[in-house]
Amino acid sequence: MKPNVLLIMIDSLRADRVWGAGRECQTPFLDNLRRRSTCLTRAFSTASITTTCTTSLLTGVYPLIHGVHTLARHRLRPDIPTLAELFQAHGYHTWAETTGPLRPVTGLDRGFDEYRCRKYTEWLDTPFGESMFARIHGGGPRPWFGFLHLWETHFPRRVTPEYNHARYGRNLYDRAVSSLDHQLGRLLGAGLPENTVVILTGDHGEYLSKSKGGKILEGLRGPFAWLKRRAPAVRKLKRFALKTLFRTKDTTERVSKRDQDSYWAWLGHGFHIFDPLVQVPLLMYGPGLFPESAEISHLVSHVDLLPTLASALGLQRTGPPAVSGIDLMPLLQTTSARTNGRAIYMEAADARMTAQPKPEQWLAGLRTDRYKYARGLFNEALEEELYDLEHDPAERKNIASGTPEVAGAMRARLREMIQSSLAPHAETEIHYTTEELAEVHQRLEELGYME
């Protein structure tokens, strides 16, 4: 019997909340799942916004190829196969429960027999959770492939009353992780159906403030969101307040270094490719498929998931294009496997409070074992950034000008990747129609992305 496969993607879930020292959140279910799974401790998304990185997760190709760079500009090209189509072709019943911006209009519904984009307020502690339990544990067509997108750790964070206490985290984010862990335990812990594979990851990370001012701004996001839903005029007040507070001419201008922490805390994600914004947890549970209690520290990307599942489950892939990722099974099965010299691609729309940033603001970058490099995706005149992650894991010191040889090598490598991937597909990008764009904008306004 083919196994069921459940892919859980938790929006804005940072990797350092699933493992590592110094965690304040309480995650007994995730801790137990990690002990029974293969844990990839250096896994990264391809972007720091949901639509872009989810498209890569479900197609195995970088944004340079699938063309979905922002929340509201392009939809998935029809010639790119999806993970759901792959499972469907091998006899699986496919279903998806998504939320946030992942409307069917994005093209991500392709290959799913059932695709539902619910309101983000349908959390696991609501009747939605009961329906998901029935779907996963009940009858119905088998085998199935399910894609479950959760919103609990995205702003506004969801914390059930019993977890809104300091012992579950000093900030709202950590309490939301603790609360979600309990709900995941209710959903999956009580007798997961036999012969079920579980893949758990985040779509991207989240920036959490380190300063007092930033933490105050984080606390104000909730009241502002509440007011916006009830008084649209508050949006103008918010824009004025941000421009005044951060002394910007417009909401897309970079703020001073002194104000960056507070500003980034307000944005949360989407503005850069720093590790906290793109490093994600990746747990692979499947007795007989993935080693238990294994930690893999190789550099991996979301684009590796499709070829890895295809290899592990014997799903033969056909047709172009070739995926950007690699099959991780050799890494999981032997300690002698290596990925030396690998560079993974990632990007940011640099949204700065708008769902449609100007193309010259988009960032693109590469991450290797030691370095992180970033520059403008379409505008190389933007200041390039280079960080030595071995000596500067917090990415605070830009050494691009001080190490021209390394910066030059990374620049050339990124330029080659962009030219070889972006140019052949430039004329095949699929734009939204006027009606589709209006639908996307309405959804983004509901979520607070559109200003």
C-alpha positions as CSV (number, residue, x, y, z in Angstrom):
1,M,0.0,0.0,0.0
2,K,1.3,3.4,-0.9
3,P,1.7,5.7,2.1
4,N,-0.4,8.8,2.7
5,V,1.8,12.0,2.6
6,L,1.0,15.0,4.7
7,L,2.9,18.2,3.9
8,I,2.4,20.8,6.7
9,M,3.6,24.3,6.0
10,I,3.4,26.7,8.9
11,D,3.5,30.3,7.9
12,S,6.3,32.4,9.4
13,L,7.7,29.6,11.5
14,R,11.3,30.2,12.4
15,A,13.7,27.2,12.5
16,D,15.2,28.2,15.9
17,R,11.7,27.7,17.5
18,V,11.7,24.0,16.6
19,W,15.2,23.2,17.9
20,G,18.2,24.9,19.5
21,A,19.2,26.2,22.9
22,G,17.6,29.2,24.5
23,R,14.0,28.6,23.2
24,E,11.3,30.0,25.5
25,C,8.4,28.4,23.7
26,Q,7.2,25.0,24.9
27,T,6.9,22.4,22.1
28,P,6.6,18.9,23.5
29,F,4.8,17.5,20.3
30,L,7.4,19.0,17.9
31,D,10.2,17.8,20.1
32,N,8.8,14.2,20.0
33,L,8.2,14.4,16.2
34,R,11.8,15.6,15.8
35,R,13.1,12.6,17.7
36,R,11.2,10.3,15.4
37,S,12.2,12.1,12.2
38,T,15.1,13.2,10.1
39,C,15.7,16.8,11.0
40,L,17.4,19.1,8.4
41,T,18.9,21.9,10.5
42,R,20.0,24.1,7.7
43,A,17.0,24.3,5.4
44,F,16.1,27.5,3.6
45,S,13.1,28.8,1.7
46,T,13.6,30.5,-1.7
47,A,12.0,33.8,-0.5
48,S,10.7,35.7,2.5
49,I,7.1,36.1,1.3
50,T,4.5,33.3,1.1
51,T,3.3,33.1,-2.5
52,T,6.8,33.0,-3.9
53,C,8.3,30.5,-1.6
54,T,5.2,28.2,-1.6
55,T,5.4,28.1,-5.4
56,S,9.0,26.9,-5.2
57,L,8.0,24.4,-2.5
58,L,5.3,22.9,-4.7
59,T,7.3,23.0,-8.0
60,G,10.9,22.3,-7.0
61,V,12.1,25.3,-9.1
62,Y,13.5,28.7,-8.1
63,P,11.5,31.9,-8.6
64,L,13.8,32.8,-11.5
65,I,12.0,30.0,-13.4
66,H,8.5,29.9,-12.1
67,G,8.3,33.7,-12.3
68,V,6.2,34.3,-9.1
69,H,8.3,37.0,-7.5
70,T,5.7,38.9,-5.5
71,L,2.4,38.6,-3.8
72,A,0.5,40.2,-6.7
73,R,2.0,40.2,-10.2
74,H,2.3,36.8,-11.8
75,R,0.7,33.4,-11.5
76,L,2.3,30.0,-12.0
77,R,3.2,29.2,-15.5
78,P,1.1,26.3,-16.8
79,D,4.1,24.4,-18.2
80,I,5.7,23.8,-14.8
81,P,4.7,20.5,-13.2
82,T,3.6,20.6,-9.6
83,L,4.1,18.2,-6.7
84,A,0.3,17.7,-6.6
85,E,0.3,16.7,-10.2
86,L,3.1,14.3,-9.6
87,F,1.2,12.5,-6.8
88,Q,-2.0,12.7,-8.8
89,A,-0.4,10.9,-11.8
90,H,0.6,8.1,-9.5
91,G,-2.9,7.4,-8.2
92,Y,-3.0,9.7,-5.1
93,H,-6.1,11.6,-4.1
94,T,-4.8,15.1,-3.6
95,W,-6.2,17.9,-1.4
96,A,-5.0,21.2,-0.1
97,E,-6.2,23.4,2.9
98,T,-4.5,26.8,2.4
99,T,-5.0,30.3,3.7
100,G,-3.4,33.7,3.5
101,P,-2.7,34.9,-0.1
102,L,-2.7,31.4,-1.6
103,R,-5.9,31.8,-3.6
104,P,-6.6,29.4,-6.5
105,V,-6.0,32.3,-8.9
106,T,-2.2,31.9,-8.2
107,G,-2.3,28.6,-10.1
108,L,-1.1,26.6,-7.1
109,D,-4.4,24.7,-7.1
110,R,-3.2,22.8,-10.2
111,G,-3.0,19.0,-9.5
112,F,-5.2,19.1,-6.4
113,D,-8.5,17.2,-6.6
114,E,-9.7,19.5,-3.7
115,Y,-8.2,22.9,-3.1
116,R,-9.7,25.3,-0.4
117,C,-8.3,28.6,0.6
118,R,-10.0,29.4,3.9
119,K,-10.2,32.5,6.1
120,Y,-7.0,32.9,8.2
121,T,-9.2,32.9,11.3
122,E,-10.0,29.2,10.8
123,W,-7.3,28.0,13.1
124,L,-6.7,24.5,14.4
125,D,-8.5,25.3,17.7
126,T,-11.7,26.2,15.8
127,P,-14.1,23.7,14.1
128,F,-11.6,23.7,11.3
129,G,-9.2,21.6,13.4
130,E,-11.9,19.1,14.0
131,S,-12.6,18.8,10.3
132,M,-8.9,18.3,9.7
133,F,-8.7,15.6,12.3
134,A,-11.6,13.8,10.6
135,R,-9.9,14.1,7.2
136,I,-6.5,12.8,8.3
137,H,-7.8,10.0,10.6
138,G,-11.0,9.1,8.9
139,G,-11.9,7.1,5.8
140,G,-11.9,8.4,2.2
141,P,-9.8,7.8,-0.8
142,R,-6.4,6.3,-0.2
143,P,-3.6,6.9,-0.7
144,W,-3.8,10.7,-0.4
145,F,-1.4,13.6,-0.6
146,G,-2.4,16.5,1.6
147,F,-1.0,20.0,1.8
148,L,-1.9,21.8,5.0
149,H,-1.0,25.5,5.3
150,L,-1.3,26.9,8.8
151,W,-1.5,30.6,9.8
152,E,-1.1,30.5,13.7
153,T,2.4,32.0,13.9
154,H,1.8,34.6,11.2
155,F,0.6,38.0,12.4
156,P,-1.9,38.3,14.0
157,R,-0.5,35.5,16.1
158,R,-3.0,33.0,17.4
159,V,-2.6,32.2,21.1
160,T,-5.3,30.3,22.9
161,P,-6.1,31.6,26.4
162,E,-4.3,28.8,28.3
163,Y,-1.1,29.5,26.5
164,N,-1.1,33.3,26.9
165,H,1.3,33.2,29.8
166,A,5.0,34.0,30.3
167,R,5.9,30.4,30.9
168,Y,5.1,29.7,27.3
169,G,7.2,32.6,26.0
170,R,7.9,36.2,26.8
171,N,6.6,37.5,23.5
172,L,3.4,36.8,21.5
173,Y,5.3,34.9,18.8
174,D,6.7,32.3,21.2
175,R,3.4,31.9,22.9
176,A,1.8,31.3,19.4
177,V,4.4,28.6,18.7
178,S,3.6,26.9,22.1
179,S,-0.1,27.2,21.4
180,L,0.2,25.8,17.9
181,D,2.3,22.9,19.2
182,H,-0.5,21.8,21.5
183,Q,-3.0,21.9,18.5
184,L,-0.6,19.9,16.3
185,G,-0.4,17.3,19.1
186,R,-4.2,17.1,19.1
187,L,-4.3,16.8,15.3
188,L,-1.5,14.2,14.9
189,G,-0.3,12.9,18.2
190,A,-3.3,10.7,19.0
191,G,-2.6,7.8,16.8
192,L,-1.4,9.0,13.4
193,P,-2.7,6.7,10.8
194,E,-0.3,3.9,10.0
195,N,1.7,4.2,6.8
196,T,1.5,8.0,6.8
197,V,4.5,10.2,5.9
198,V,4.6,13.7,7.5
199,I,6.8,16.6,6.2
200,L,6.7,19.7,8.4
201,T,8.3,23.0,7.4
202,G,7.7,26.7,7.4
203,D,7.2,28.8,4.3
204,H,9.7,31.5,5.6
205,G,10.9,32.9,8.9
206,E,10.1,36.0,10.8
207,Y,12.0,39.0,12.1
208,L,11.7,39.5,15.9
209,S,12.9,42.7,17.5
210,K,15.9,42.9,19.8
211,S,15.2,46.5,20.9
212,K,12.7,48.0,23.3
213,G,11.4,50.3,20.6
214,G,10.9,47.4,18.2
215,K,9.0,45.3,20.7
216,I,6.7,48.3,21.4
217,L,6.0,48.6,17.7
218,E,5.3,44.8,17.5
219,G,2.8,45.3,20.2
220,L,1.1,48.1,18.3
221,R,0.6,46.0,15.2
222,G,-2.4,44.2,16.7
223,P,-4.4,47.4,17.6
224,F,-3.6,48.9,14.2
225,A,-4.9,45.8,12.4
226,W,-8.1,45.9,14.5
227,L,-8.6,49.5,13.7
228,K,-7.9,49.1,10.0
229,R,-10.6,46.4,9.7
230,R,-13.2,48.8,11.3
231,A,-12.0,52.2,10.0
232,P,-10.2,52.1,6.6
233,A,-9.1,55.7,7.1
234,V,-6.7,54.5,9.7
235,R,-4.5,53.2,6.8
236,K,-3.6,56.8,5.9
237,L,-2.8,57.6,9.6
238,K,-0.6,54.5,9.7
239,R,1.3,55.5,6.6
240,F,1.8,59.1,7.9
241,A,2.9,57.7,11.3
242,L,5.5,55.4,9.7
243,K,6.9,58.1,7.4
244,T,7.2,60.5,10.4
245,L,8.6,57.9,12.8
246,F,11.2,56.6,10.4
247,R,11.7,59.9,8.5
248,T,11.2,58.3,5.1
249,K,10.0,60.1,2.0
250,D,7.9,57.1,1.1
251,T,7.3,53.7,2.4
252,T,9.8,52.0,0.1
253,E,12.8,54.0,1.1
254,R,15.4,52.3,3.2
255,V,15.5,53.6,6.8
256,S,18.5,54.6,8.8
257,K,20.5,51.9,10.6
258,R,19.4,53.3,13.9
259,D,15.8,52.6,13.1
260,Q,16.2,49.4,11.2
261,D,15.4,47.0,14.0
262,S,12.1,48.7,14.8
263,Y,11.1,49.1,11.2
264,W,11.9,45.4,10.4
265,A,10.0,44.3,13.5
266,W,7.0,46.1,12.1
267,L,7.3,44.5,8.7
268,G,7.9,41.0,10.1
269,H,9.2,39.5,6.8
270,G,9.5,40.1,3.0
271,F,12.0,42.9,3.1
272,H,15.3,40.9,2.9
273,I,16.9,37.5,2.8
274,F,18.6,37.5,6.3
275,D,18.7,34.0,7.8
276,P,15.9,34.6,10.3
277,L,13.7,35.5,7.4
278,V,14.5,32.4,5.2
279,Q,15.7,29.7,7.5
280,V,12.9,27.2,8.1
281,P,12.5,23.9,10.0
282,L,12.3,20.8,7.9
283,L,11.3,17.5,9.6
284,M,10.7,14.4,7.5
285,Y,8.9,11.6,9.3
286,G,8.4,8.3,7.6
287,P,9.3,4.9,9.2
288,G,11.3,2.9,6.7
289,L,11.8,5.9,4.5
290,F,13.6,8.5,6.6
291,P,16.0,7.7,9.4
292,E,14.8,8.4,12.9
293,S,16.6,10.7,15.3
294,A,18.8,11.9,12.5
295,E,20.2,15.4,12.2
296,I,21.4,16.5,8.8
297,S,23.4,19.8,8.7
298,H,24.0,20.0,4.9
299,L,22.7,23.2,3.2
300,V,19.3,22.4,1.6
301,S,16.5,24.3,0.0
302,H,12.8,24.0,-0.4
303,V,13.3,23.2,-4.0
304,D,14.9,19.9,-2.9
305,L,11.6,18.5,-1.5
306,L,10.0,17.5,-4.8
307,P,12.9,15.4,-6.1
308,T,13.5,13.9,-2.7
309,L,9.8,12.8,-2.3
310,A,9.8,11.5,-5.8
311,S,12.9,9.4,-5.1
312,A,11.8,8.2,-1.7
313,L,8.3,7.1,-2.9
314,G,9.3,6.0,-6.4
315,L,7.3,8.6,-8.2
316,Q,8.7,8.9,-11.8
317,R,8.9,12.4,-13.1
318,T,8.4,13.2,-16.7
319,G,8.5,16.3,-18.8
320,P,10.4,19.6,-18.5
321,P,11.6,21.7,-16.8
322,A,14.2,20.0,-14.7
323,V,13.9,20.9,-11.1
324,S,16.3,23.4,-9.4
325,G,16.7,21.1,-6.3
326,I,18.6,17.9,-5.6
327,D,17.6,14.5,-4.4
328,L,18.4,14.5,-0.7
329,M,18.0,10.7,-0.2
330,P,21.8,10.1,-0.5
331,L,22.4,12.6,2.3
332,L,19.8,11.0,4.5
333,Q,21.1,7.4,3.9
334,T,24.9,7.8,4.2
335,T,27.2,10.1,6.1
336,S,29.7,10.1,3.3
337,A,27.5,12.1,0.9
338,R,28.5,15.8,0.5
339,T,27.2,19.0,-1.0
340,N,30.5,20.9,-1.0
341,G,30.4,24.2,-2.8
342,R,26.7,24.3,-3.2
343,A,25.0,27.7,-3.4
344,I,21.3,28.1,-3.0
345,Y,19.2,30.9,-4.4
346,M,16.8,33.1,-2.5
347,E,15.1,36.5,-3.0
348,A,12.9,39.2,-1.5
349,A,10.3,41.4,-3.0
350,D,11.5,44.2,-0.6
351,A,7.8,45.0,-0.2
352,R,8.0,47.8,2.3
353,M,4.3,47.9,3.0
354,T,3.1,47.3,-0.5
355,A,2.2,44.2,-2.4
356,Q,3.6,45.4,-5.7
357,P,7.1,46.7,-5.2
358,K,9.0,48.4,-8.0
359,P,11.2,45.8,-9.9
360,E,14.3,47.8,-9.1
361,Q,13.7,47.1,-5.4
362,W,13.7,43.3,-5.6
363,L,16.6,41.6,-4.0
364,A,18.3,38.4,-5.1
365,G,21.0,36.5,-3.4
366,L,23.0,33.3,-2.8
367,R,23.8,31.4,0.3
368,T,26.8,29.1,0.6
369,D,28.1,27.3,3.7
370,R,30.1,30.3,4.7
371,Y,28.7,33.4,2.8
372,K,25.5,35.3,2.1
373,Y,25.5,37.6,-0.9
374,A,22.7,39.9,-2.0
375,R,22.1,42.6,-4.6
376,G,19.3,44.0,-6.7
377,L,17.6,41.3,-8.9
378,F,17.0,43.7,-11.8
379,N,19.2,46.6,-10.7
380,E,22.8,45.8,-10.0
381,A,23.4,49.5,-9.1
382,L,21.9,48.8,-5.6
383,E,24.5,48.3,-2.9
384,E,25.7,44.8,-2.8
385,E,25.9,43.0,0.5
386,L,28.2,40.2,1.6
387,Y,28.3,38.6,5.0
388,D,30.7,36.1,6.4
389,L,28.4,33.7,8.3
390,E,31.2,31.9,9.9
391,H,32.4,35.0,11.8
392,D,29.2,37.1,11.6
393,P,26.2,34.8,11.9
394,A,23.9,37.8,12.7
395,E,24.8,39.4,9.3
396,R,25.6,42.7,10.8
397,K,28.8,43.6,8.9
398,N,28.7,44.0,5.2
399,I,32.2,43.0,3.9
400,A,31.5,43.4,0.2
401,S,33.9,46.3,-0.2
402,G,36.6,44.8,2.0
403,T,36.7,41.4,0.3
404,P,36.4,42.2,-3.4
405,E,37.6,38.7,-4.5
406,V,34.9,36.9,-2.6
407,A,32.2,39.5,-3.6
408,G,33.3,39.2,-7.2
409,A,33.0,35.4,-7.2
410,M,29.6,35.5,-5.6
411,R,28.5,38.3,-8.0
412,A,29.5,36.3,-11.0
413,R,27.9,33.1,-9.7
414,L,24.6,34.9,-9.1
415,R,24.7,36.7,-12.4
416,E,25.2,33.5,-14.3
417,M,22.3,31.8,-12.4
418,I,20.0,34.8,-13.1
419,Q,20.9,35.0,-16.8
420,S,20.6,31.2,-17.4
421,S,17.3,30.9,-15.5
422,L,15.5,34.2,-15.9
423,A,16.2,35.1,-19.6
424,P,14.8,31.9,-21.2
425,H,11.5,32.3,-19.3
426,A,11.0,36.1,-19.5
427,E,8.4,35.9,-22.3
428,T,6.4,33.0,-20.7
429,E,5.4,34.8,-17.5
430,I,1.7,34.7,-16.9
431,H,0.1,38.0,-15.7
432,Y,-3.1,38.2,-13.8
433,T,-6.1,39.4,-15.7
434,T,-7.8,42.6,-14.5
435,E,-10.5,40.5,-12.6
436,E,-7.9,38.2,-11.1
437,L,-5.7,41.1,-10.0
438,A,-8.7,42.7,-8.3
439,E,-9.4,39.4,-6.5
440,V,-5.8,39.2,-5.3
441,H,-5.7,42.8,-4.1
442,Q,-8.9,42.3,-2.2
443,R,-7.4,39.3,-0.4
444,L,-4.2,41.2,0.3
445,E,-6.1,44.1,1.8
446,E,-8.0,41.7,4.1
447,L,-4.6,40.4,5.2
448,G,-3.1,43.8,5.8
449,Y,-0.5,43.7,3.0
450,M,-2.0,46.4,0.8
451,E,-1.6,50.0,1.9
